[in-house]
Amino acid sequence: MKVVIIFCVSSFYNDLKKIYRTSGVETYSEFDVKGFTRKYDKDGAVANWFASSKEYYDSIATFTFLEEEKGSVLLNQISKFNQELDCCSPMHAYMLDVEKFI
């Protein structure tokens, strides 16, 4: 069994829900996250436009428990989404082993 953890800016939350549906993921959990960055360009502007007007940006973190095959499908969908982005805040996804559970 695997756990897949995904972080995305709130602006992409509906896209993430669509990715879950098209990947066949029926159950997941989520929580709100504030993301902070220290990445500034040479003029002092924040490189990430989601954080350009404040010191943080609103994000969503989700996680789901899946078999490896379904997790791979989900990660492939996330990768495809990121490749089609024309901005600088891709989704971040991690698939980790679940060693034990009760």
C-alpha positions as a LaTeX table, in Angstrom:
\begin{tabular}{lrrr}
\hline
Residue & $x$ (\AA) & $y$ (\AA) & $z$ (\AA) \\
\hline
Met1 & 0.00 & 0.00 & 0.00 \\
Lys2 & 1.12 & 3.56 & $-0.76$ \\
Val3 & 0.23 & 6.99 & 0.53 \\
Val4 & 0.15 & 9.77 & $-2.05$ \\
Ile5 & 0.55 & 13.30 & $-0.73$ \\
Ile6 & $-0.20$ & 16.24 & $-3.02$ \\
Phe7 & 0.34 & 19.96 & $-2.44$ \\
Cys8 & $-1.15$ & 22.60 & $-4.73$ \\
Val9 & $-2.01$ & 26.27 & $-4.57$ \\
Ser10 & $-5.68$ & 26.92 & $-3.87$ \\
Ser11 & $-6.14$ & 28.24 & $-7.40$ \\
Phe12 & $-5.57$ & 24.70 & $-8.70$ \\
Tyr13 & $-7.84$ & 22.95 & $-6.20$ \\
Asn14 & $-10.63$ & 22.30 & $-8.73$ \\
Asp15 & $-8.04$ & 20.91 & $-11.15$ \\
Leu16 & $-6.79$ & 18.57 & $-8.44$ \\
Lys17 & $-10.32$ & 17.32 & $-7.73$ \\
Lys18 & $-10.75$ & 16.63 & $-11.44$ \\
Ile19 & $-7.45$ & 14.72 & $-11.50$ \\
Tyr20 & $-8.64$ & 12.60 & $-8.57$ \\
Arg21 & $-11.87$ & 11.79 & $-10.44$ \\
Thr22 & $-10.16$ & 10.92 & $-13.74$ \\
Ser23 & $-7.58$ & 8.81 & $-11.89$ \\
Gly24 & $-10.29$ & 6.77 & $-10.20$ \\
Val25 & $-9.46$ & 7.98 & $-6.68$ \\
Glu26 & $-12.67$ & 7.95 & $-4.67$ \\
Thr27 & $-11.39$ & 8.74 & $-1.18$ \\
Tyr28 & $-8.89$ & 11.33 & 0.03 \\
Ser29 & $-8.36$ & 13.75 & 2.89 \\
Glu30 & $-7.36$ & 17.38 & 2.71 \\
Phe31 & $-6.30$ & 20.33 & 4.80 \\
Asp32 & $-5.47$ & 24.00 & 4.18 \\
Val33 & $-1.83$ & 25.06 & 4.15 \\
Lys34 & $-0.09$ & 28.43 & 4.05 \\
Gly35 & 3.00 & 28.32 & 1.85 \\
Phe36 & 5.89 & 30.71 & 2.38 \\
Thr37 & 8.71 & 31.57 & 0.03 \\
Arg38 & 11.94 & 33.52 & 0.15 \\
Lys39 & 12.44 & 33.38 & $-3.61$ \\
Tyr40 & 12.63 & 36.94 & $-4.91$ \\
Asp41 & 13.88 & 38.20 & $-8.25$ \\
Lys42 & 16.57 & 40.87 & $-8.58$ \\
Asp43 & 13.97 & 43.66 & $-8.25$ \\
Gly44 & 12.62 & 42.30 & $-4.97$ \\
Ala45 & 9.39 & 40.93 & $-6.42$ \\
Val46 & 8.19 & 37.47 & $-5.50$ \\
Ala47 & 8.90 & 35.09 & $-8.37$ \\
Asn48 & 5.73 & 33.09 & $-7.68$ \\
Trp49 & 2.73 & 35.16 & $-8.76$ \\
Phe50 & 0.45 & 33.39 & $-6.26$ \\
Ala51 & 2.43 & 35.01 & $-3.45$ \\
Ser52 & 3.00 & 38.36 & $-5.11$ \\
Ser53 & 0.55 & 40.35 & $-2.97$ \\
Lys54 & 1.27 & 38.88 & 0.48 \\
Glu55 & 3.91 & 37.03 & 2.43 \\
Tyr56 & 2.28 & 33.65 & 1.93 \\
Tyr57 & 0.07 & 31.81 & $-0.52$ \\
Asp58 & $-2.91$ & 29.63 & 0.24 \\
Ser59 & $-2.43$ & 25.98 & $-0.59$ \\
Ile60 & $-4.19$ & 22.67 & $-0.19$ \\
Ala61 & $-2.56$ & 19.45 & 0.93 \\
Thr62 & $-4.28$ & 16.15 & 0.24 \\
Phe63 & $-3.43$ & 12.55 & 0.88 \\
Thr64 & $-4.86$ & 9.21 & $-0.11$ \\
Phe65 & $-3.99$ & 5.56 & 0.44 \\
Leu66 & $-3.77$ & 3.51 & $-2.76$ \\
Glu67 & $-2.32$ & 0.45 & $-4.37$ \\
Glu68 & 0.87 & 1.26 & $-6.27$ \\
Glu69 & $-0.72$ & 0.96 & $-9.73$ \\
Lys70 & $-3.45$ & 3.49 & $-8.97$ \\
Gly71 & $-0.89$ & 5.75 & $-7.29$ \\
Ser72 & 1.21 & 5.70 & $-10.45$ \\
Val73 & $-1.82$ & 6.67 & $-12.54$ \\
Leu74 & $-2.46$ & 9.58 & $-10.19$ \\
Leu75 & 1.17 & 10.75 & $-10.32$ \\
Asn76 & 1.13 & 10.55 & $-14.12$ \\
Gln77 & $-1.95$ & 12.80 & $-14.19$ \\
Ile78 & $-0.22$ & 15.30 & $-11.89$ \\
Ser79 & 2.87 & 15.24 & $-14.11$ \\
Lys80 & 0.76 & 15.86 & $-17.22$ \\
Phe81 & $-1.00$ & 18.77 & $-15.51$ \\
Asn82 & 2.34 & 20.32 & $-14.52$ \\
Gln83 & 3.73 & 20.00 & $-18.05$ \\
Glu84 & 0.80 & 22.02 & $-19.39$ \\
Leu85 & 1.21 & 24.88 & $-16.87$ \\
Asp86 & 2.34 & 28.26 & $-18.05$ \\
Cys87 & 3.10 & 29.61 & $-14.57$ \\
Cys88 & 5.48 & 28.73 & $-11.81$ \\
Ser89 & 3.45 & 26.88 & $-9.14$ \\
Pro90 & 3.23 & 23.24 & $-10.15$ \\
Met91 & 1.53 & 20.63 & $-8.02$ \\
His92 & 3.92 & 18.62 & $-5.86$ \\
Ala93 & 3.13 & 14.94 & $-5.36$ \\
Tyr94 & 4.87 & 12.22 & $-3.37$ \\
Met95 & 4.16 & 8.50 & $-3.26$ \\
Leu96 & 5.53 & 6.78 & $-0.16$ \\
Asp97 & 5.42 & 3.24 & 1.18 \\
Val98 & 3.10 & 2.49 & 4.05 \\
Glu99 & 5.11 & 0.07 & 6.14 \\
Lys100 & 2.48 & $-0.70$ & 8.76 \\
Phe101 & $-1.09$ & 0.22 & 9.48 \\
Ile102 & $-3.74$ & $-0.76$ & 12.00 \\
\hline
\end{tabular}
